[in-house]
């Protein structure tokens, strides 16, 4: 499965850690590299208006679950910038009680910060 196919499928369903490990190996990547690559694609495409917030947020929630599995199973740290990108999308999920659009006020600036060096 190509990175593009993984990207598209992740907007429709969650992957298992075993599936993602296999895809990473096939692509010649480590699992953290795959998490980062997919997260960067979602962040960049969302910021460019090429992906909806809903699709990106759904996919990032699924990736976060697998990153937690990865961290727990392999006693690793959360991969960056994938974790920061997840956190940015997460900030858009709820009303911050400040009268603002949380995606515009929180998610977009945090995504720009997270991918600034990537």
Buried (B, 14 or more C-beta within 10 A) or exposed (E): BEBEEBBEBBBEEBBEBEBBBEBBEEBEBEBBBBBBBBBBBBBBBBBEEEBEBEBBBBBBBBBBBBBEBBBEEEEEEBBBBBBBBBBBBBBBEEEEEEEEEBBEBBBBEBBEEBBEEB
